[in-house]
Amino acid sequence: MKWKNLNGGYVGLVERLNNLPPHEILGVPENASVGDIKKAYRKKISISHPDRSSPFMRETDEEVTKLLNLAYKNLMRGRE
């Protein structure tokens, strides 16, 4: 899932992601393997990393990066 494909684009992205479980934020099934989680995380983080974003999206991308990091930590807890 690319962020721009979400309904409404970037507007309200952080609010929509806040309401999703961690596996849906990363776009993996609940029983995903460690490798699948890492692959999905790297793909998503490269899209929203603040260093690669435009200046007008920097604040949103920082919040999305925080949510991705939290989702990754929650999914990896107890799997490694």
DRENMARVEX-132111 format. One record per residue (C-alpha): residue number from 1; chain; x, y, z. Coordinates in nm, 2 decimals, always signed. Each point is the difference from the previous one (the first is absolute). Example, Ala and Ser with C-alpha at 12.3 -4.5 7.8 and 13.67 -1.06 7.14 Angstrom:
2
PT num chaine     px     py     pz
PT   1      A  +1.23  -0.45  +0.78
PT   2      A  +0.14  +0.34  -0.07
% end
This chain:
80
PT num chaine     px     py     pz
PT   1      A  +0.00  +0.00  +0.00
PT   2      A  +0.14  +0.33  -0.10
PT   3      A  -0.09  +0.30  +0.21
PT   4      A  -0.13  +0.20  -0.30
PT   5      A  -0.24  -0.29  -0.08
PT   6      A  -0.18  +0.05  +0.33
PT   7      A  -0.33  +0.18  -0.02
PT   8      A  +0.06  +0.37  +0.04
PT   9      A  +0.37  -0.01  -0.08
PT  10      A  +0.22  +0.13  +0.27
PT  11      A  -0.27  +0.21  +0.17
PT  12      A  -0.08  -0.17  +0.33
PT  13      A  +0.25  -0.28  -0.06
PT  14      A  +0.13  +0.00  +0.36
PT  15      A  -0.35  -0.01  +0.14
PT  16      A  -0.10  -0.30  -0.23
PT  17      A  +0.32  -0.19  +0.09
PT  18      A  -0.06  +0.06  +0.37
PT  19      A  -0.32  -0.20  -0.03
PT  20      A  +0.16  -0.30  -0.17
PT  21      A  +0.17  -0.31  +0.17
PT  22      A  +0.37  -0.03  -0.05
PT  23      A  -0.01  -0.27  -0.27
PT  24      A  -0.24  +0.21  -0.21
PT  25      A  +0.23  +0.31  +0.03
PT  26      A  +0.28  -0.20  -0.15
PT  27      A  -0.23  -0.19  -0.24
PT  28      A  +0.09  -0.35  +0.12
PT  29      A  -0.23  -0.29  +0.12
PT  30      A  -0.02  -0.05  +0.38
PT  31      A  +0.21  -0.32  -0.03
PT  32      A  +0.27  +0.15  -0.22
PT  33      A  +0.35  -0.13  +0.03
PT  34      A  +0.28  +0.21  +0.14
PT  35      A  +0.14  +0.04  -0.35
PT  36      A  -0.33  +0.12  -0.14
PT  37      A  -0.04  +0.26  +0.28
PT  38      A  +0.36  +0.13  -0.05
PT  39      A  -0.06  +0.02  -0.38
PT  40      A  -0.33  +0.19  +0.04
PT  41      A  +0.15  +0.23  +0.26
PT  42      A  +0.29  +0.10  -0.22
PT  43      A  -0.22  +0.06  -0.29
PT  44      A  -0.24  +0.22  +0.19
PT  45      A  +0.27  +0.19  +0.19
PT  46      A  +0.17  +0.09  -0.32
PT  47      A  -0.32  +0.16  -0.13
PT  48      A  -0.06  +0.22  +0.31
PT  49      A  +0.35  +0.07  +0.13
PT  50      A  +0.03  +0.37  +0.09
PT  51      A  +0.33  +0.04  -0.18
PT  52      A  -0.15  -0.10  -0.33
PT  53      A  -0.32  +0.20  +0.03
PT  54      A  -0.09  +0.34  -0.13
PT  55      A  +0.01  +0.29  +0.24
PT  56      A  -0.38  +0.03  +0.02
PT  57      A  -0.05  -0.36  +0.09
PT  58      A  +0.29  -0.03  +0.25
PT  59      A  -0.21  +0.02  +0.32
PT  60      A  -0.25  -0.26  -0.13
PT  61      A  +0.28  -0.23  -0.11
PT  62      A  +0.17  +0.03  +0.35
PT  63      A  -0.33  -0.11  +0.16
PT  64      A  -0.05  -0.28  -0.25
PT  65      A  +0.36  -0.12  +0.07
PT  66      A  -0.07  -0.01  +0.37
PT  67      A  -0.31  -0.21  -0.06
PT  68      A  +0.19  -0.24  -0.23
PT  69      A  +0.28  -0.04  +0.26
PT  70      A  -0.26  -0.07  +0.27
PT  71      A  -0.18  -0.25  -0.22
PT  72      A  +0.32  -0.17  -0.09
PT  73      A  +0.11  -0.03  +0.37
PT  74      A  -0.34  -0.14  +0.10
PT  75      A  +0.00  -0.26  -0.28
PT  76      A  +0.36  -0.10  +0.07
PT  77      A  -0.05  -0.04  +0.37
PT  78      A  +0.04  -0.36  +0.09
PT  79      A  +0.08  -0.12  -0.36
PT  80      A  +0.38  +0.03  +0.00
% end
